[in-house]
Amino acid sequence: MGRATTIFSAIFLAIGGFLFGYDSGIISSTIALPTFEDYFGKQSDTTTGGIVSAFQGGAILGTIINMFAADWMGRRRTIFAGSCVSCLGVALQAGAASIAMLIVGRFIGGMSIGILTSTIPLYAAELSEAKFRGRFPLAFQLVPSLILLVGVFFLNESPRWLMEKDKQEEARAVLNKLRSGQDQELIDLELHEIRDVIVADRALGKVSWKSIITRPTWRKRLLLGCGVQAFGPLSGINVINYYGPRLYNILGISTHTSLMIIGISGALSIVYCTIGLWMLEKVGRVKPLIVSAAGLAAALLVNAVQAQYFNADNANQMRSMVAMNFVFSLFYTPLGIISWVYPAEIFPVEVRALGNAITTFTNWAVNLIFAQFSPNALSAIEFKYFYVFFVFNILAMVSYIFFFPETKGRTLEQMDELFGDQLVPHALKDPAGAKAAMEKQEVITQEAE
């Protein structure tokens, strides 16, 4: 029953990710449709970039809101607020009477995604066990928003957030529910571990928003989280996602055919992600990231070189370049998953919401830059633009090899071992040591009194 509750929560929370993914797919096809141009008129590259990047701009604001509000609101209420904002943004987009109204709607919709994408991954991580962790299309975004809005009332609050807020009995009750069916001693040890790490961190002194920068080990976690989040958009994925029809138009492929290609690629991505999620706990985080960066760089290089010798009459070459985009999508899967999982795992609970909000802010800030300027870049240099992302993927691969520690199989509390700031024995790994440390602390407290 406990594992079923956790799995249900994870599946339900994935709806928030669907909102993000759905936008990526739908805006590229929407702005490419002849009916879009008939309704709004032909738009310049700058305006097209503005339509796409307004979403990223809103997401940046959403992550900033989370930096200040998520910790005191809790995970469930934050998701509820993000869902409400999403419904408003969708309504404005679906009823847009002008480009300005559409852009405002996308900005508000992006704000909701900024809130949700900086909350849902860390919430899912906190609930999970360490070993498992056109106009109508625009209107359709309302469906997952409403599901998320209503369904959040059936979710449990994070036991780690409850413990951090000194609601120990509520934390115990939630953890017992999430882990029901397991050995009670293991559940008690996990709760003990959560509490011990929180108490030990508090003993170091008052935690403020500056602590995540001033404490060296926390700063290292922040840099790694921001790095993996930045490498997502720096891979070039959103240029292909948002401006796929324009890329295929350069190859002489019609809008109708390009939308079919994008649809097939999107369907295959579901298969890729299913396999990727299964592999995540089998292989770990870092090795798939290295393979992902190498594959992405290779696919981009092949297409950039082919484009320099492109012959519109050579159908085989055109098919080869389309196939490379499918290869790119395949290799993006590990990065697409892990770039959201890794930051949610590595921060201590006191700054987990803040740290995750900052890393998500990084993702959306980089996204905004490329969403706005990519139309002009594609008009100016076409597929040579891919060389830029080839270089970024090589840098990412080197970073993963030398700087990113493996987090597979560790509880959130055990991450301090990786970063050299472990303060107390972990109850799940060293029950006797944790018990001795607790007894010692009780003696010190009694003597102080």
C-alpha positions in Angstrom: 0.0 0.0 0.0 2.8 2.4 0.9 4.7 1.8 -2.3 1.5 2.2 -4.3 0.8 5.5 -2.6 4.3 6.7 -3.6 4.0 5.5 -7.2 0.6 7.1 -7.5 2.0 10.4 -6.2 4.9 10.2 -8.7 2.6 9.4 -11.7 0.3 12.2 -10.7 3.1 14.7 -10.3 4.4 13.7 -13.8 1.4 15.7 -15.1 3.3 18.8 -14.2 6.1 17.6 -16.4 3.6 17.0 -19.2 2.6 20.6 -19.1 6.2 21.6 -19.8 6.6 19.0 -22.5 3.3 19.7 -24.1 4.2 23.4 -24.5 7.5 22.5 -26.1 5.7 20.5 -28.7 2.6 22.5 -29.3 4.1 26.0 -29.8 6.5 24.8 -32.5 3.6 23.3 -34.5 1.2 26.2 -33.7 3.4 29.0 -35.0 4.1 26.9 -38.1 0.5 26.4 -39.1 -0.9 28.5 -42.0 -4.0 29.1 -39.9 -1.8 30.8 -37.3 -0.5 33.2 -39.9 -4.0 33.8 -41.3 -5.3 34.7 -37.9 -2.4 36.8 -36.5 -0.6 37.8 -39.7 3.0 37.1 -40.7 5.4 37.7 -37.9 9.1 38.7 -37.9 11.8 36.6 -36.4 12.0 38.9 -33.4 8.2 38.6 -32.7 8.3 34.8 -33.2 11.2 34.6 -30.7 9.1 36.8 -28.4 6.1 34.4 -28.6 8.3 31.4 -27.7 10.5 33.1 -25.1 7.6 34.8 -23.3 7.0 31.4 -21.8 10.6 31.2 -20.6 10.4 34.7 -19.2 7.4 33.8 -17.2 9.1 30.6 -15.9 12.0 32.7 -14.6 9.5 34.8 -12.6 7.9 31.6 -11.3 11.2 30.3 -10.1 12.0 33.6 -8.4 8.6 33.4 -6.6 9.5 29.9 -5.4 12.8 31.1 -4.0 10.9 33.1 -1.4 7.6 31.3 -1.1 8.0 27.6 -1.5 9.5 26.8 1.8 6.8 28.4 3.9 3.9 27.4 1.7 4.9 23.7 1.6 5.0 21.4 -1.5 1.3 20.7 -1.9 0.1 24.4 -1.7 2.9 25.5 -4.0 1.7 23.0 -6.7 -1.9 24.1 -6.1 -0.9 27.8 -6.7 1.1 26.9 -9.8 -1.9 25.0 -11.2 -4.2 28.0 -10.6 -1.8 30.3 -12.5 -1.6 27.8 -15.3 -5.4 27.8 -15.8 -5.3 31.6 -16.2 -2.4 31.5 -18.7 -4.2 28.9 -20.8 -7.4 30.8 -20.9 -5.6 33.9 -22.2 -3.7 31.9 -24.9 -6.8 30.1 -26.0 -8.8 33.3 -26.3 -6.0 35.5 -27.6 -7.4 38.2 -29.9 -3.9 39.6 -30.7 -0.2 38.7 -30.5 0.2 40.8 -27.4 -2.6 38.9 -25.6 -1.0 35.6 -26.7 2.4 36.7 -25.4 0.9 37.7 -22.1 -0.9 34.4 -21.8 2.3 32.5 -22.6 4.2 34.6 -20.0 1.6 33.7 -17.3 1.6 30.1 -18.4 5.3 30.1 -18.2 5.2 31.5 -14.7 3.1 28.5 -13.6 5.6 26.1 -15.1 8.5 27.9 -13.3 6.6 27.3 -10.1 5.8 23.7 -10.9 9.2 22.6 -12.3 11.1 24.0 -9.3 8.7 22.2 -6.9 7.6 18.9 -8.4 11.1 17.3 -8.8 12.1 18.0 -5.3 8.7 16.9 -3.9 8.9 13.6 -5.8 12.5 13.1 -4.6 11.4 13.7 -1.0 8.6 11.1 -1.3 10.5 8.4 -3.1 12.7 5.7 -1.7 16.4 6.0 -2.6 16.2 2.9 -4.8 13.3 4.0 -7.0 13.5 7.8 -7.6 -3.5 25.8 -33.0 -6.1 27.4 -30.8 -7.6 24.1 -29.7 -4.2 22.7 -28.9 -3.5 25.8 -26.8 -6.8 25.4 -25.0 -6.0 21.7 -24.4 -3.3 22.7 -21.9 -6.1 23.4 -19.5 -6.7 19.6 -19.0 -3.5 18.7 -17.2 -3.7 22.0 -15.2 -7.2 21.1 -13.9 -6.2 17.5 -13.1 -3.2 18.9 -11.1 -5.3 21.5 -9.5 -7.9 19.0 -8.2 -5.7 16.0 -7.6 -3.2 17.8 -5.3 -5.7 17.6 -2.5 -5.2 13.8 -2.5 -1.4 14.0 -2.1 0.5 13.9 1.2 2.8 16.7 2.3 6.5 15.9 2.2 7.7 14.2 5.4 11.0 16.0 5.1 9.4 19.4 4.9 7.1 18.6 7.8 10.1 17.5 9.9 12.1 20.6 9.0 9.0 22.6 10.2 9.1 20.6 13.5 5.9 18.8 12.7 7.3 15.5 13.8 4.2 13.5 14.4 2.7 14.6 11.0 6.0 13.6 9.4 5.9 10.2 11.1 2.3 9.6 10.0 3.0 10.5 6.4 6.2 8.4 6.2 4.3 5.4 7.7 1.7 5.8 5.0 4.2 6.1 2.2 6.2 3.2 3.4 3.4 1.0 4.8 4.1 -2.7 4.2 7.8 -2.3 5.0 9.5 -3.3 8.1 8.6 -0.7 10.9 12.1 -0.6 12.1 13.4 0.6 8.7 10.7 3.2 8.6 11.7 4.4 12.1 15.3 4.5 11.1 14.6 6.6 8.0 12.6 9.1 10.1 15.5 9.1 12.6 17.9 9.8 9.8 15.9 12.7 8.5 15.5 14.2 11.9 19.2 13.8 12.9 20.5 15.5 9.8 18.1 18.4 10.2 19.1 18.9 13.8 22.8 18.6 13.0 22.5 21.2 10.3 20.6 23.6 12.6 23.3 23.2 15.2 25.8 24.9 12.8 23.9 28.1 13.0 21.0 30.0 11.5 20.4 29.1 7.9 19.6 32.0 5.5 19.4 32.3 1.7 23.1 33.4 1.8 24.1 30.0 3.3 23.8 28.2 0.0 26.5 30.5 -1.4 28.7 31.0 1.7 29.0 27.4 2.8 31.6 25.8 0.4 29.9 22.3 0.2 26.5 23.8 -0.4 28.0 26.2 -3.0 29.5 23.1 -4.8 26.0 21.5 -4.8 24.5 24.7 -6.2 27.1 24.9 -9.0 26.6 21.3 -10.0 22.8 21.7 -9.9 22.9 24.9 -12.0 25.4 23.2 -14.4 23.3 20.2 -15.2 20.2 22.4 -15.6 22.1 24.8 -18.0 23.4 21.9 -20.1 19.8 20.9 -20.9 19.0 24.0 -23.1 22.7 24.3 -24.1 22.4 20.9 -25.7 20.3 22.5 -28.5 17.2 20.6 -27.7 14.8 23.6 -27.6 16.1 24.9 -30.9 15.0 21.6 -32.5 11.8 21.4 -30.4 10.6 25.0 -30.8 11.9 25.7 -34.4 11.7 22.2 -35.9 9.4 23.3 -38.8 11.8 26.1 -39.7 14.8 23.7 -39.7 12.9 21.2 -41.9 11.8 24.1 -44.2 15.5 24.8 -44.8 15.7 21.2 -46.1 12.8 21.8 -48.4 10.3 19.8 -46.3 6.7 21.0 -46.3 5.0 22.2 -43.0 2.6 19.3 -43.1 5.4 16.7 -43.4 7.6 18.5 -40.8 4.7 18.4 -38.3 4.3 14.7 -39.0 8.0 14.2 -38.3 7.8 16.2 -35.1 4.7 14.1 -34.0 6.6 10.8 -34.6 9.6 12.1 -32.7 7.4 13.1 -29.8 5.7 9.7 -29.7 9.1 8.0 -29.7 10.3 10.3 -26.9 7.7 8.6 -24.6 9.3 5.2 -25.4 12.8 6.7 -24.8 11.8 8.2 -21.5 10.1 5.0 -20.3 13.4 3.1 -21.0 15.4 5.9 -19.5 13.5 6.0 -16.2 14.0 2.2 -15.9 17.7 2.6 -16.5 18.1 5.5 -14.1 18.3 3.3 -10.9 20.1 0.5 -12.8 23.0 2.5 -14.2 23.0 5.7 -12.1 23.2 9.4 -13.1 26.7 10.3 -14.3 27.4 7.5 -16.9 24.2 8.2 -18.8 25.0 11.9 -18.8 28.4 11.3 -20.3 26.9 9.0 -23.0 24.1 11.6 -23.6 26.5 14.5 -24.1 28.7 12.5 -26.5 25.8 11.3 -28.6 24.2 14.8 -28.8 27.5 16.3 -29.9 28.0 13.7 -32.6 24.5 14.1 -34.0 24.8 17.9 -34.2 28.2 17.6 -35.8 27.0 15.2 -38.5 24.1 17.5 -39.4 26.2 20.7 -39.3 28.8 19.2 -41.7 26.1 17.7 -44.0 24.4 21.0 -44.2 27.5 22.6 -45.7 27.3 20.2 -48.6 23.5 19.9 -48.8 22.0 19.1 -52.1 18.2 19.7 -52.3 17.9 17.1 -55.0 19.6 14.4 -52.9 16.7 12.7 -51.1 19.0 10.3 -49.2 20.9 13.2 -47.7 17.7 14.9 -46.6 16.6 11.6 -44.9 19.9 11.3 -43.2 19.6 14.8 -41.7 16.1 14.1 -40.5 17.4 10.8 -39.0 20.1 12.6 -37.1 17.4 14.7 -35.4 15.8 11.4 -34.2 19.2 10.3 -33.0 19.6 13.6 -31.2 16.2 13.1 -29.5 17.3 9.6 -28.4 20.5 10.8 -26.8 18.8 13.8 -25.1 16.7 11.4 -23.0 19.2 10.8 -20.2 19.9 14.5 -19.9 16.3 15.4 -20.1 15.5 13.2 -17.2 18.6 13.6 -15.0 18.8 17.4 -15.3 15.6 17.5 -13.2 16.4 14.6 -10.9 20.0 15.4 -10.0 19.4 19.0 -8.5 16.4 17.7 -6.5 18.6 15.1 -4.8 21.7 16.9 -3.8 20.6 19.8 -1.5 20.0 19.5 2.2 16.4 20.0 3.3 16.9 23.4 4.8 17.8 24.9 1.4 16.3 22.3 -0.9 13.4 24.5 -2.2 15.8 27.5 -2.6 18.5 25.4 -4.3 16.1 23.8 -6.7 14.5 27.1 -7.5 17.9 28.6 -8.3 18.9 25.7 -10.5 15.5 25.8 -12.3 16.0 29.6 -12.7 19.2 28.8 -14.5 17.5 26.4 -16.9 14.8 28.9 -17.8 17.2 31.9 -18.1 19.4 30.0 -20.7 16.2 28.8 -22.4 15.0 32.4 -22.7 18.2 33.5 -24.4 18.1 30.8 -27.1 14.3 30.9 -27.6 14.5 34.7 -28.3 17.5 34.8 -30.6 17.4 31.4 -32.4 15.0 32.6 -35.2 17.5 35.3 -36.2 20.4 32.9 -35.9 18.7 30.3 -38.1 17.9 32.9 -40.7 21.5 34.1 -40.7 23.6 30.9 -40.5 21.0 28.0 -40.8 22.6 24.7 -39.7 25.9 26.2 -38.9 24.2 27.2 -35.7 24.6 23.6 -34.6 28.3 24.1 -34.1 27.6 26.3 -31.1 25.7 23.5 -29.4 28.3 20.9 -30.4 30.9 22.8 -28.4 28.5 23.1 -25.4 27.9 19.4 -25.4 31.6 18.6 -25.4 32.1 21.0 -22.4 29.2 19.2 -20.7 30.7 15.8 -21.2 34.1 16.9 -19.7 32.2 18.4 -16.8 30.3 15.2 -16.1 33.5 13.2 -16.1 35.5 15.3 -13.8 33.1 17.1 -11.5 29.8 15.2 -11.0 29.6 12.6 -8.2 27.3 9.6 -8.5 24.1 9.9 -6.3 22.6 6.5 -7.2 21.3 4.5 -4.2 21.7 7.1 -1.5 18.9 8.7 0.6 18.6 12.5 0.4 20.2 12.7 3.9 23.2 10.6 2.8 24.2 13.1 0.1 26.3 14.9 2.7 28.8 12.0 2.4 29.4 12.9 -1.2 30.1 16.5 -0.5 32.2 16.1 2.6 29.9 17.7 5.2 28.5 14.7 7.0 27.7 15.8 10.6 26.1 12.7 12.1 26.0 8.9 11.4 23.1 7.9 9.2 20.6 5.7 10.9 19.8 3.6 7.8 23.5 2.8 7.2 24.8 2.9 10.8 21.9 2.4 13.3 24.3 1.9 16.2 26.3 5.0 15.5 23.2 7.1 15.1 21.8 5.8 18.4 25.1 6.5 20.2 25.2 10.0 18.7 21.6 10.7 19.8 22.3 9.5 23.4 25.4 11.7 23.5 23.4 14.7 22.4 20.8 13.9 25.1 23.5 13.9 27.8 24.9 17.2 26.5 21.4 18.7 26.5 20.7 17.5 30.1 24.1 18.9 31.4 23.3 22.2 29.7 20.0 22.4 31.5 
